[in-house]
Amino acid sequence: MSETQPIDPRYANRSPRTQSAGRPKKRRNWFLRTVGLIVLLFVLMLIAVPLYAWSRIDKIEAMPTGQRPAETSGTTYLMVGSDAREDLSRAERARLHTGGDAGPARTDSIMLMHVPKSGPTVLISIPRDSAVNIPGIEGKQKINAAFNKSPALLIQTIENVTGLRVDHYVEVGFGGFASVIDSIGGIQMCLPKAMKDDKAHINLPAGCQKLDGVNALGYVRSRHADNQNDFGRVERQRQMVGAIAKKASSPSTFLNPVRYYNVATKGVDALTVDKDMSLFDFIRFARGMRAISGSGGVTLTVPVSDDNYQLGHGRGVAVKWDTKKATALFNAIKQDNTSGLKSS
């Protein structure tokens, strides 16, 4: 009979290892690795999707040449909503009610967004019927005529009349606007009264409601539903821009991979920027858009003294700016002094 070996006193109080003792630790490691992988993939998605979208954006020579205003410490973006139709199929033109012929592009909205080094971001609507002097064209003209020639001429015209340097150019077409609205699940807007405009193809009841891309496009294009012509329209456009920026940058978008991808990519095929714009500039533009949707932004329209200004020579009726107030506004922006500006 074999003798029992004595137990080393150092190990006498230790419980024997069992195979199951290591299982909880293995499960914890597996869980942590899985969570880490998910977080890594999520971060990669947040980075990769914008890079992919940026690569698809059209970039053009938009900046004018020759003498231009001095640069400011902030950044000024010219935002144009274009009715360009050449990239839309016949079915898309019918759905968006843009008309059958492509025709020359016109602008339904002109806005300047100034992002200062510090202080509130400012979004300024410029009525498309504003009476201005356009380089190379005799007499006062509606500012929309400059865009009909080229974005560079529109920028040159705006710089001449405001004294403010435009750093970058952003143009959004009909299709891109409607696609972005649909990709974020529509936009909630509250209408003080019903709006019906056969030309804009809308018939909307009063009250708060969700607008899809088609109705949202008609809502911001309408000039006749509220009897305010361009003034009502530019106010609605600013409201819509702020609402889109707020919803597109909300957690419900970033935490939903499908929505995030759609928001980042749906509208880029109808988006055009200047060739000098970098991805960093575009990100700053997006941050400015986000700022104007909250307390960090100011939205207003160029001060007007006469909304029935006669251009003469059969050129129709235009909008005349209040020169004194407009000059004070743009001087404040040139000096990057936006803290004293208030929304209107």
Helices and strands as residue ranges (DSSP letters): G 9-11, G 19-22, H 23-56, E 58-60, E 75-82, H 90-96, E 107-115, E 121-125, E 131-133, E 140-142, H 144-149, H 151-162, E 168-172, H 174-183, E 187-191, E 195-197, E 202-204, E 207-211, H 213-221, H 229-248, H 251-254, H 257-265, G 268-270, E 271-274, H 279-292, E 297-301, E 304-310, E 317-321, H 323-334
